[in-house]
Amino acid sequence: MNARFDARARLAALWARYKHLVALGSFLAGVASLLLIQRQEKVAQMLVILLPLSWLAALTEPYWMRLAERGRWARYSPALLRYLLQALHQESFFFTLPFFLATTTWTSTQPLFVLLLAAFSLVSMIDPLYFGRVVVSRPLLWSFHAAAGFTTVLTAAPMLWQITTATSLWLAIGAAALLSLPAFAAALPCGRWLRWPAALAGALLLAGTLSALRFAIPPSTLRVYDAHATQTLDAEHRGAGPAVERLGADALRDDGLYVWTPIHAPRGVEERIVHQWWHEGRLIDSIPIEIRGSRESGYRTWTHKTAFPPDPRGRWEVRVVTQSDQLIGVVRFRVE
């Protein structure tokens, strides 16, 4: 018995010393998978499939607790399960964080989402906060489950099932609403019979809020690079001319303008994106484009606009958005 106890004590000491490496390992695995999406997507799919399994395991935590209390290891099980939950949350948040860092449009409202995700990630690493505040509070703990499920589905679904970003977003919103039900049930001060109907109303409100704020959620697996406006483009060889940030109104009317937007997407994904042409804050035109994933250099897309308002002078921007209105990138230029 003493030898067994010493072994458990040594294992606990090793875990306490090195557990923070879980977050670092998850973050590095996320960076590796982000790169593998462009080079070896099947390997990335094998890595990312662990994420849905991890938060599904976290969901069953109360049942594991009750089962553990019936066994001999009851006095060790609560601590072990809490450490497991911490590791799973760190895996989910730190694995998905590199994807959102790579796809966020930093001149939009999307950095607020990244800051919120970073806050969840940091709290999962800081033991006094995680064990002193999150684990002991059922509403907070289930909120962590819901956040982990949302980011995991948003990142994993396009790679695992080759579905569009829009479909992945609705699945992620559904997962967040479902996983938030216990959080609302534990937090709302309602009677026994009203608690779950009120929790359902809260979950539906959360789903509606996420849907309304979808423009502030980066599409984690679609990334625009080297996007710019140009006056020349080689359609045969799919190459763009030099970037244009300012041009005259006469040149714009005579030749029009190209907007060049290469997009990285996971293998097998077929997506429709939209180039929205805005002039001085007004939507002038929306041009849809079909893309396919898996190209090493990205799927090179562009639009060529030749019809402009009588007075095109002023600030222009072309917003690259998904079918679900998630912003992928922005190209800005000025007509003088």
C-alpha positions in Angstrom: 0.0 0.0 0.0 2.8 2.4 0.8 4.5 1.7 -2.5 1.3 2.3 -4.3 0.7 5.5 -2.4 4.3 6.7 -3.1 3.8 6.0 -6.9 0.6 8.1 -6.9 2.3 10.9 -5.0 5.2 10.9 -7.5 2.8 11.0 -10.4 0.9 13.8 -8.8 4.1 15.7 -8.3 5.2 15.2 -11.9 1.8 16.3 -13.2 1.9 19.5 -11.0 5.3 20.3 -12.3 4.8 19.7 -16.0 1.0 20.1 -16.6 1.5 23.6 -18.2 3.3 21.9 -21.1 -0.2 20.6 -22.2 -1.1 24.1 -23.2 2.2 24.7 -25.0 1.9 21.3 -26.8 -1.7 22.0 -27.8 -0.7 25.4 -29.2 2.2 23.9 -31.2 -0.1 21.2 -32.5 -2.5 23.8 -33.6 0.3 25.7 -35.5 1.4 22.4 -37.1 -2.1 21.6 -38.2 -2.6 25.0 -39.6 0.4 24.5 -41.8 -0.6 20.9 -42.6 -3.9 22.1 -44.0 -2.0 23.6 -46.8 0.4 20.7 -47.3 -0.9 17.4 -45.9 -4.6 17.8 -45.0 -5.2 14.1 -44.1 -2.7 14.4 -41.3 -4.3 17.5 -40.0 -7.7 15.8 -40.0 -6.3 13.0 -37.8 -4.9 15.5 -35.4 -8.0 17.6 -35.2 -10.4 14.7 -34.7 -9.3 14.4 -31.1 -10.9 17.7 -30.3 -14.6 16.8 -30.6 -13.8 13.6 -28.7 -12.2 15.6 -25.9 -15.1 18.0 -25.2 -17.6 15.1 -25.5 -15.6 13.4 -22.8 -15.7 16.6 -20.7 -19.5 16.6 -21.0 -19.8 13.3 -19.2 -17.8 14.6 -16.2 -20.7 14.5 -13.7 -21.4 10.9 -14.6 -17.8 9.9 -14.2 -17.8 11.7 -10.8 -20.8 9.6 -9.6 -19.2 6.4 -10.9 -15.9 7.2 -9.3 -17.5 7.7 -5.9 -18.6 4.1 -5.9 -15.0 2.8 -6.3 -12.0 2.5 -4.1 -10.3 5.4 -5.8 -13.0 7.9 -4.7 -10.6 10.1 -2.8 -8.3 10.5 -5.8 -11.0 10.7 -8.6 -12.2 14.3 -8.1 -8.7 15.7 -8.4 -7.8 13.5 -11.3 -11.0 14.4 -13.2 -10.5 18.1 -12.6 -7.0 17.9 -13.9 -8.3 16.0 -16.9 -10.9 18.7 -17.6 -8.2 21.3 -17.4 -6.1 19.4 -19.9 -9.1 19.0 -22.2 -10.0 22.7 -22.1 -6.4 23.7 -22.7 -6.3 21.3 -25.6 -9.4 22.8 -27.2 -8.6 26.5 -26.6 -4.9 26.4 -27.4 -5.3 24.1 -30.4 -7.8 26.3 -32.1 -6.2 29.6 -31.1 -3.6 29.6 -34.0 -6.3 29.1 -36.6 -8.2 32.2 -35.4 -5.0 34.2 -35.1 -4.2 33.4 -38.7 -7.6 34.2 -40.1 -8.6 37.3 -38.1 -9.1 40.5 -39.9 -7.4 42.8 -37.4 -9.1 46.0 -38.7 -12.5 44.7 -37.9 -14.4 43.6 -34.7 -13.0 40.1 -35.0 -10.0 40.8 -32.6 -12.6 41.0 -29.8 -13.5 37.3 -30.4 -9.8 36.4 -30.4 -9.3 38.3 -27.1 -12.2 36.4 -25.5 -10.7 33.1 -26.7 -7.3 34.1 -25.3 -9.0 34.9 -22.0 -10.5 31.4 -21.8 -7.1 30.0 -22.7 -5.2 31.9 -20.0 -7.8 31.1 -17.3 -7.5 27.4 -18.1 -3.7 27.7 -17.4 -3.9 29.7 -14.1 -4.6 27.2 -11.4 -5.9 29.7 -8.7 -8.5 31.0 -11.2 -9.4 27.7 -12.9 -9.7 25.5 -9.7 -10.7 28.3 -7.4 -13.4 29.9 -9.6 -14.3 27.8 -12.6 -14.3 24.2 -11.3 -16.2 25.0 -8.1 -18.9 26.9 -10.1 -21.2 24.8 -12.3 -22.3 27.7 -14.4 -18.7 28.7 -15.1 -17.6 25.2 -15.8 -20.4 24.5 -18.2 -19.6 27.9 -19.9 -16.1 26.6 -20.5 -17.6 23.4 -22.0 -19.8 25.5 -24.3 -16.9 27.8 -25.4 -14.6 24.8 -26.0 -17.4 23.0 -28.0 -18.1 26.1 -30.1 -14.4 26.8 -31.1 -13.8 23.1 -31.7 -16.7 22.5 -34.1 -16.0 25.8 -35.8 -12.4 24.6 -36.5 -12.8 20.9 -37.0 -16.0 20.5 -39.0 -14.7 21.9 -42.4 -11.6 19.7 -42.2 -13.4 16.5 -41.0 -16.5 16.6 -43.1 -15.6 19.0 -46.0 -18.6 21.2 -45.3 -18.8 24.9 -45.9 -17.9 27.6 -43.4 -21.6 28.6 -43.2 -22.7 25.1 -42.3 -19.8 24.8 -39.7 -20.9 28.1 -38.1 -24.5 26.9 -37.6 -23.3 23.6 -36.2 -21.0 25.4 -33.8 -23.8 27.7 -32.7 -26.0 24.7 -32.1 -23.3 23.0 -30.1 -22.7 26.1 -28.0 -26.5 26.4 -27.3 -26.8 22.7 -26.4 -23.7 22.8 -24.1 -24.8 26.0 -22.4 -28.1 24.5 -21.2 -26.6 23.2 -17.9 -24.9 26.5 -17.3 -28.1 28.4 -17.6 -30.0 25.8 -15.5 -27.4 26.1 -12.7 -27.2 29.9 -12.9 -30.8 31.0 -13.2 -32.7 31.5 -9.9 -35.9 29.7 -11.0 -38.0 27.2 -9.4 -37.7 23.5 -10.1 -40.4 23.4 -12.9 -39.3 26.7 -14.5 -35.5 26.1 -14.4 -35.1 24.0 -17.6 -37.6 26.0 -19.7 -35.8 29.2 -18.6 -32.4 27.5 -19.5 -33.8 26.6 -22.9 -34.8 30.2 -23.4 -31.3 31.3 -22.4 -29.7 28.8 -24.8 -31.9 30.1 -27.7 -31.0 33.7 -26.8 -27.3 32.7 -26.9 -27.7 31.1 -30.3 -29.5 34.2 -31.6 -26.8 36.5 -30.2 -24.0 34.4 -31.8 -25.9 34.4 -35.1 -26.4 38.2 -35.0 -22.7 38.7 -34.2 -21.4 36.2 -36.8 -19.6 39.0 -38.7 -17.3 39.3 -35.6 -16.4 35.5 -35.7 -13.4 34.7 -37.9 -13.9 31.7 -40.3 -11.1 29.6 -38.7 -10.2 27.6 -41.9 -10.4 30.2 -44.6 -7.5 32.6 -45.0 -6.9 35.4 -47.5 -3.3 36.4 -48.3 -1.7 39.0 -50.6 -5.1 40.5 -51.3 -5.0 43.8 -53.2 -6.6 46.0 -55.9 -4.8 46.1 -59.2 -5.3 47.5 -62.7 -3.7 44.6 -64.5 -4.3 40.8 -64.2 -3.0 37.8 -66.2 -6.1 35.5 -66.3 -4.3 32.8 -68.3 -1.5 32.4 -65.8 -3.6 33.6 -62.8 -1.2 36.3 -61.8 -2.0 39.8 -60.5 -0.3 43.1 -61.3 1.1 45.6 -58.7 -1.1 46.8 -55.9 -3.1 50.0 -56.3 -4.0 52.1 -53.3 -4.9 55.3 -55.1 -6.1 56.0 -58.7 -7.9 58.6 -60.7 -11.6 58.6 -61.5 -10.9 58.6 -65.3 -8.6 55.5 -65.1 -11.3 53.8 -63.0 -14.0 54.5 -65.6 -11.8 53.5 -68.6 -10.3 50.3 -67.4 -12.2 49.3 -64.3 -10.4 47.6 -61.4 -9.5 44.1 -60.3 -9.5 42.9 -56.7 -7.2 39.9 -56.3 -7.9 37.6 -53.3 -6.1 34.2 -53.1 -7.8 32.1 -50.4 -6.5 29.0 -48.5 -9.1 26.4 -47.7 -9.1 22.8 -46.4 -9.0 20.0 -49.0 -12.3 19.0 -50.3 -14.1 22.2 -49.3 -16.3 23.8 -52.0 -17.3 27.3 -50.8 -19.1 30.3 -52.2 -17.6 33.6 -51.1 -18.7 37.1 -52.0 -16.8 40.3 -52.9 -18.8 43.2 -51.5 -17.9 46.5 -53.1 -18.5 49.4 -50.7 -18.2 53.1 -51.5 -18.2 55.6 -48.6 -20.0 53.2 -46.3 -22.6 52.2 -48.9 -22.9 48.7 -50.5 -22.6 49.2 -54.3 -22.3 45.6 -55.6 -22.0 42.0 -54.4 -20.2 39.5 -56.7 -20.2 35.8 -55.7 -17.2 33.5 -56.4 -16.9 29.7 -56.1 -13.7 28.4 -54.6 -12.3 24.9 -54.0 -9.8 23.9 -51.3 -6.5 22.1 -51.3 -4.3 24.3 -53.6 -0.8 24.7 -52.2 -0.7 28.4 -53.3 -4.4 29.0 -52.4 -7.4 29.3 -54.7 -6.6 32.4 -56.7 -9.8 34.4 -57.1 -10.6 37.9 -58.3 -13.4 40.1 -59.5 -13.3 42.8 -62.2 -15.6 45.7 -61.8 -16.2 48.1 -64.7 -19.5 49.8 -63.7 -19.2 52.5 -61.1 -21.3 55.4 -59.9 -21.2 58.7 -61.8 -19.0 60.1 -59.1 -16.7 57.3 -57.9 -14.4 59.6 -55.9 -13.8 58.7 -52.2 -13.0 55.7 -50.0 -13.7 52.2 -51.4 -13.3 48.9 -49.8 -14.0 45.4 -51.0 -15.0 43.0 -48.2 -14.5 39.3 -48.8 -17.2 37.5 -46.9 -18.6 34.0 -46.6 -22.2 33.0 -47.3 -22.8 33.4 -43.6 -21.4 37.0 -43.6 -18.2 36.1 -41.8 -15.4 38.5 -42.9 -12.3 36.9 -44.4 -10.5 40.0 -45.5 -10.7 43.6 -46.7 -9.1 45.4 -49.7 -9.1 49.2 -49.5 -8.3 51.9 -52.1 -9.1 55.5 -52.8 -10.4 57.2 -56.0 -9.3 60.8 -56.5 
